[in-house]
Amino acid sequence: MADLNGFNANEVEPSASFEALPAGKYLAAITDSEMKPTKNGSGSYLQLTFTILEGDCKGRVVWARLNLVNPNQTAVKIAQSELSAVCRAAGVMTPKDSCELHNIPVLITVKVKKRDDNGELTNEIKGFESKSVASKPQQAPQNSSTPPWRR
């Protein structure tokens, strides 16, 4: 048993269950970061917590996990490339500590994928861009019978 110290559920809003965020681009900021050991203990990854800053999903969080220390050098190279993209999006090119990347608005591209272990939908961050990209006007689609890959 655990002592709940007089907790009263009438005084606290219940948590809501969260479904995966819809795929798309979101303005977000890193609000937490931490190095964690990998499941098998052979390396560690940088976990970045991104909090959505605006829109219907404001306040929701999504995570990026970058395998910066791993015996698999391909995993390390991918993680370093993703960290480079985060740094460029935030405008912090040579951070000494991950906290230097906190609270800087960036544009993240979120995808939805099905988990292998339980089949549930989950989010994955697949891109990082400078906030200024969001303010650039979108190019109007061209109406052409030529497929985009042949233009």
C-alpha positions in Angstrom: 0.0 0.0 0.0 1.0 3.6 -0.5 0.0 6.6 1.6 -1.7 9.2 -0.7 -1.4 11.9 2.0 -5.1 12.9 1.9 -5.3 13.2 -1.9 -8.8 14.5 -3.1 -9.6 13.8 -6.8 -12.5 16.3 -6.5 -9.8 19.1 -6.4 -7.7 18.0 -9.4 -8.7 17.8 -13.1 -8.4 14.3 -14.4 -5.8 13.7 -17.1 -7.1 13.0 -20.6 -5.9 10.2 -22.8 -3.8 11.4 -25.7 -3.9 10.0 -29.2 -1.0 10.5 -31.5 -0.7 14.0 -33.0 -1.9 14.3 -36.6 0.9 14.3 -39.1 2.1 17.8 -40.0 4.3 20.7 -39.2 4.2 22.2 -35.7 5.8 25.2 -34.1 7.5 23.8 -31.0 10.3 24.3 -28.6 12.6 22.0 -26.7 11.5 22.2 -23.1 13.6 19.4 -21.6 16.6 17.3 -22.6 18.4 14.4 -21.0 21.0 11.8 -21.8 19.6 8.3 -21.1 21.1 4.9 -21.3 19.9 2.6 -24.2 17.7 -0.3 -23.3 20.6 -2.8 -23.7 23.1 -0.5 -21.9 25.6 -0.4 -24.7 25.2 3.3 -25.4 23.1 6.4 -24.6 20.8 8.7 -26.3 19.8 12.4 -26.0 16.1 12.7 -25.4 14.7 16.0 -26.5 11.2 16.9 -25.3 9.4 19.3 -27.7 6.3 21.2 -26.6 3.8 22.4 -29.2 3.5 26.2 -29.0 0.3 26.9 -30.9 -2.8 25.6 -32.6 -5.2 22.8 -31.5 -2.3 20.7 -30.1 -0.8 23.6 -28.0 0.8 22.2 -24.9 1.2 18.6 -26.2 4.6 17.0 -26.2 6.6 14.8 -28.6 10.1 13.4 -28.2 13.1 13.0 -30.4 15.7 10.4 -29.3 19.2 10.8 -30.8 21.6 7.8 -30.4 24.7 9.9 -29.9 26.7 7.1 -28.1 26.2 3.7 -29.8 28.4 0.9 -31.0 26.5 1.1 -34.3 28.3 4.0 -36.1 25.4 4.4 -38.6 23.1 5.1 -35.7 25.5 7.7 -34.4 25.9 9.4 -37.8 22.1 9.6 -38.2 21.8 11.1 -34.6 24.5 13.6 -35.3 22.8 14.7 -38.5 19.5 15.1 -36.7 21.2 17.1 -33.9 22.8 19.3 -36.6 19.3 19.9 -38.1 18.0 20.9 -34.6 21.0 23.2 -34.0 20.5 24.9 -37.4 16.8 25.3 -36.9 17.4 26.9 -33.5 20.3 29.0 -34.7 22.7 27.5 -32.1 25.5 26.0 -34.1 28.0 25.0 -31.3 26.0 24.2 -28.1 28.1 23.1 -25.1 25.0 21.8 -23.3 21.6 20.7 -24.7 19.9 23.3 -22.5 21.2 26.0 -24.9 18.6 24.6 -27.3 15.7 25.0 -24.9 12.8 27.4 -25.4 13.7 28.4 -29.0 10.8 28.1 -31.4 11.4 25.7 -34.3 9.3 24.1 -36.9 9.1 20.3 -36.5 7.7 17.8 -39.0 5.7 15.1 -37.2 4.8 11.7 -38.7 2.5 9.0 -37.4 3.7 5.4 -37.4 2.4 2.1 -36.0 4.5 0.6 -33.1 5.9 -2.8 -33.8 5.4 -4.1 -30.2 1.7 -3.2 -29.7 0.3 -1.8 -33.0 -0.6 1.5 -31.4 -0.1 4.7 -33.4 2.8 6.9 -32.2 4.6 10.1 -33.3 8.0 10.5 -34.7 9.8 13.7 -35.5 11.1 13.6 -39.1 12.4 17.1 -39.7 13.5 20.3 -38.1 13.4 23.8 -39.7 13.9 27.3 -38.6 10.8 29.2 -37.4 11.4 31.6 -40.3 10.5 28.8 -42.8 6.9 29.0 -41.4 6.6 32.6 -42.3 7.7 32.3 -45.9 4.8 32.2 -48.4 4.1 28.8 -49.8 4.6 28.4 -53.5 1.3 28.0 -55.4 0.8 24.5 -56.9 1.3 24.3 -60.6 -1.5 22.9 -62.6 0.1 20.8 -65.1 -0.4 17.4 -66.6 3.3 16.6 -66.1 4.0 14.7 -62.9 6.0 16.6 -60.3 9.0 14.3 -60.6 9.3 15.0 -64.3 9.2 18.8 -64.1 
